Amino acid sequence: MKKQVLLSIDTASWTNAAAVYRHPYPSTFPSGGVTEVDFYGSLLQLGMLTIPWRGAAYSLAAYWAYVRYCDVIDPFNAVLRLRPEWSDLDSHQKTILSDDWGVGFTTHWLASRLGFQAWCDGRYFIDRLAGLGIATVNRQPKKRGPHKCPDYIFVDDQGLFHIVECKGNQQGTSVLGSQMSDGLAQKLAIIFSDEQSQVGQRIVAGFFAAESASSEASTLALADPEPRGLIVRVRDDADPDLLRDTVRRADLARQFQQLGANSIALELLAMPESKEGQQADRRQRFLRLLSELTVRLERRSDNDLLARNVNFPMPERIGSITVSHAIRESFIRRLVAYDPSKRTLKEQFPESDLLRLGWESVEHEYSASLHRGKAFVSELSLSY
């Protein structure tokens, strides 16, 4: 289900930055003031991005987006607008929606236009680079305020990094503008050794979700600021492949989290093991977890996809929602050559091409699917 929203892009931010932090304005961005968002695909994106990278086994985030939001907009309106009853909810619940949609709708829109292939949380990116000794932490990143680390780090199909901070509200575009200004000043503070050859964009993205009686239309806003308030500096001699591996590793782990395999995810996120005895233990445990996963998942009709399927009954307007996260069994078999002593996925899994998970979203009237290369697929469908 595609919905129209206004598009507000601060094009001057692409030219006003200091030359060293200036990036080309994306040719894939539309020139007009209106764009479309994929509603269900954005919910799939939101569900994927908001699972905590630690503690996923205890989080409702894997299904929150689909159950909470699939029926909150007016399906008969060409533009994205919330149903009237949403206006009566407590302000705290409205804030949660605003924050969530500020993540899901912006990053889904950007991924479809900037060729995003993999992503990770900003805090994880900083922590792992510091743990590997390839980044210097100038100031410990905070969860909020002027020294908060960016929300997400993406790697595109050219291997470039994109640093993205997300904002959202239901109060209006003026409030969104203020949030965007805060984002410019406080967020994008990871400095790479070679900005021009390693960084694609530094984007603050915001989404205003219009209520039913709002005088304004839902709006997607974008700006590309230069970094301010140094938090982390990547070392000049840092291996670019190791930097990209940090993002791809977190993304691969997140796919297993969606399958309910948090123990596999945590092993993928673990640091390399130097002790031979510990290496053998970790390898045997990993193989056992893979074997258990193939038994626990449901085999789909095409015979190679193993899925975790969940169905949620819904009141009145929607009969039910079905959410499926699936992995190809052939991909699992390629993970058995696991070497926990190596630093990168390519070295740890020599039999598997794990460097490009990819990203492709398919939207229909009452369903959507998000494909991650040839290995994973997440699907959302509504039945009436």
N, C-alpha and C positions, 0 to 999 in steps of 0.2 A: 504494500500500500504506500504509494508515493504521495507526499504532501508538499505544498508550496510554502516557502518561508522567504522573508526578505533577506537579502545578502548585503552586509555592510563590511567593506574591506578598507582598512586604513592604508591605501596605496602609498602614501607619503612615507610611512614607516620603513618601506623597502628602499627608499632613497636617502632618508635623513640620517641613517646610522653612519658611524665612522666607517671609513673605507674597508678596514680590516674585517668588520663584522657585516658588511653589506652583501646581501644575497640577491640573485636575480629574481625578479617577480615571476611567479609560476605561470607559464603560458597555458596551463590546464585550468586555471581559475576562470570562471565565466565573466564576461564583461558587463552584464546587466545587473540590476538591483534585485533580481528575484532568482531563486534557485529551488531545487527539489531535494528533499531528504527521504531516504528509505526508512519508513517507520519501524517495521519489524526487524529489518537488518540492523538498524541502529540499536534496538533492544538486545539483539544477539551480541553486538559489539560491546554494549554496556555490561552485559552479564559476564563477558570474557575479561574485560579490563578491571572490573571491580572486585574480583576474587582476591583476597589478600595473598601476597606471595609467601607469607608464612601463616600457618593456622587455618588453611583453607578447609580442613576437615570439619571445622566448627563454624563455618560461615554459611549464611543463607544467601550470599551474593550469587551463587551459581544459578539460582532460579528467581531471585527477587525481582529482577527487571521484567521478566516475562509475566509473572503472576500479578505484580503490582500495577503495571502500566499498560498492558495490552489493550485495555478497554477505557482509557481515560480521555481519548480524543473523539471528536465528532467525525465518524467515518463518511458522512455525506457531504462534508465541507471540503472543497478542493484545497483550502489552506489549513495549516496545522493550528488547531485551536482546542483547548481543553473543554470537556463537557461542563455544563453549568454546576453540577453538584460538587465539582472539585473546588469551587470557590468557598464552600462551607467548611472545608477541612481546616484543622489547626495549622497555624503558621509553621510549626516545626515539621509537619508532614510535607507542606509545600516546599520548605527549604530542602528537604531530602530529594524531592523530585527535581528541583532546580539544579542541585549539585550533580545528580545522576545524569540528567539530560545534557548538562554542560560537558559531560565526558562522552556519553554515547553518541549523540548526534554530531558533535564537532569532529571527533576522531574518525567516525565512519565516513563522513563527508571528505575529510582530508585524505584518508587512506585510498579512496577511490580516485583521487586526483593527483596524488604525489607518489604513488607506487610503493606504499609502505609494504614491507615484507615480514617484518618482525618487530616486536616491541617489548619493553620492560618498564617496571616502576622506576622512577627517578632515584628513590632512596636505595633500592637494590643495586642499581647501576653504580652509585657512589660507593656503597659498602663493598661490593665485590672488587672494584678497581683498587680501592684502598687495601683490601685484603691481599690482592695479588702484588701489591707494591708498585703499581704503575700509575698511581694518581696521588697527589698531595692534597690533603684536606686542610684548607686554610682556616675554616670555621665549621664546627659541627653543624650539619644541617638540622633545621627545626621543622616541626609539623605545621607551623603557621608563622606569619609575620615576615619581615624583610629578609630573613635568612632561610626561608623554606626552600627545599630542593624542588626542582620542576616535577610536575606530575608524571610525565612519561617520556621515554626515549624511544624513538622509532628508527629503524634502518630501512632505507628504500631499496629499490631494485638496482641501484647503482652503487650500493654500499655506503651511502652518505647517511649521517646521523641527523635526525630532526628532533629538536627539543620542544616539547609541547606542554603548555600550562592551560588548564581548562577552567572556565568560569560559567556560572549560570544563575538565573533568577526569574521570578514571575512578577516583579514589581514594575518593570518598564525598561526601555532602552537607555534612559538617562542613568539608571542604576547600573545597567550593564556596562555603559561607558566608563563609569567610575571603577567598576571591578576590573575592566581591561587596563585602566591606568595603573591600578595597584599591581596587576600582573606584570606590566612593563618594568616597574621599579623593583619588584621584590623577588622574581622567580628565576630568571634564566641565567644561572650563575655557574655553569660548568664550562670551563675554558679548555679547548682542545689545542694541541700543539700547532696545528695548521688549519685554521678556520676555513679557508677557501677550498681546500682539498678534502676536508673531512665532514663539514657541516652543510646540510642542504638548506634548512630553514630553522629559525628560532621563532616559534609562533605562540602567541597568546590567542586562544580561541574561546569565544563565549556564545551562549545560547539563551535567548529570552523566549520563554514559553508563554504565549498569550492565553489568558483566561477567556471564558465565553463572552463576557461583556467588556473586555478591554478595548480601548480606543486605538491601541496599537496592534500591529501584526507580529507574530512570532518572527524572531530575527536571529540569524547566524552571523556573528561578527568575527573578524580576523585582523591581526596585526603581527608584524615581524620586528620586534625590538632588538636592540643590541644588548648584550649581557651587562648587568650591573651588580655590584656587591659580590665579589669573588668568593666562592665557597670551595670549589674543587678545581684543581688544575691537573690535566692529564700530562704525564711526563713526555718530554720530546722524544725519548727513545722507546715509547710504548709501542708494542706490536699492534698495528691496525687490525689484524685478524683476531687478536685476543680481545680487542675492544668490541668488535662486531659479535664475537662469540658470546660475550657477556649478555648481549641483548637476545640473541637467538636461543641461548640456553634457557633464559627465563621464559621465553615464549613457548619453547617445547615443554618445559615443566608445567606451564599453565594449561596446556592441552591435556596433560595427564591429570591435572587437578580437576578439570571438567569431567573426566571419566571416572572420578571418584578414587583415583590412585594417588593419594597425597604422598605416600611413602616413596613411590617412584619419583615424584616431582622433587621431593626433598633430596634424594640422592643425586639428581641431575643438578641441583643447586649447590651441592656440597663442593668444598674446595678439593683440589687434587690431593691424593693420599701418597705420602712418601714412604711409609713403612710397608714392607712386603707382606707381612702377616695381615695387616689391616686391609691391604689391597685385595688379598684373597677372600677375606671375610665379606668385604663390600661387594665384590663381584658375585659371590655365591648368593648373597642376599638379594641382589638386584635380579639375578636370573630367576630366583624363586618368586619374586614379586611379579615379574613378567608372566610367569606360568600361571599364577593365581589370577591375574587380570583376565587372561584369555578364557578362563573358566567362569569368571563372575559376569562377564558381559554377555549380552544377547546377540546371537548371530542374525544378521539381516538377510533379506531375500537374495542379494547379489552374492552372498556366500563368503565374501572376503571382508566385509565390514562387520566389526563387532561394536555394539552400541550400548550406551547407558540411556534407557528410555524412561521418561517420567511423564505421567498424565495427571493434569490438575483439573478437577471439575470446577466449573465457574457458574455464578448465578445468572439467571435470566438471559441476558443478551447473547452470551457465548456459552455453548454447551460445555466445551472443555478446551484446554491447551495441552498440546503434546510437545515436549522438548526432548531432543535427541542429540547426544554427543557421541560420535563414532570414530573409530580408528581402523585402519586396514590391518588385518592379521599379518599380511606379508611384511608390513612395516615393523611390527613387533618382532618378527623372526630375524630381521636385520639388526636388531639391537643386542643380540646375544653376544657379540664380540666386544664386550665391554671391558675397557681398561681404565680403572679409576685413578691410575697414576698420571695420566696425561692431562694436559691443560685445556685443550679445545675439544669440541664435539667431534670434529673431523678426525682427531687423533684417538679419542676414546671409542668411537664407533667407526672403524675403518671400512666396514662393509656398507655403510649407509650414507647417503647424501642428505645431510641434515642442515646444510648451510642456508637453504632458502625454503622456508615453510610456505611462503606466498600468501596471497590474500585475494579472494574473489567473493563478492556478495551477489546473491541472486534474490530479487524481490518479486513477490506475487501479491495478489489482492488479499489473501488470508494466510500467507506463509512466507517464509524467507529461509535461506540457507547461506552459511558462511563457510567457504572452503579454504582450508589451509594446505596449499599444495595438493599432492596426491595422497597424503597420509591421513588427514583429519577433516571431518565435516560436522558442523553444528546446524541443527534445523529447528525451526519453530513453526507450528501449524495450529490453526484454530478450526474447530468444528462447531457448527451451529445446529 
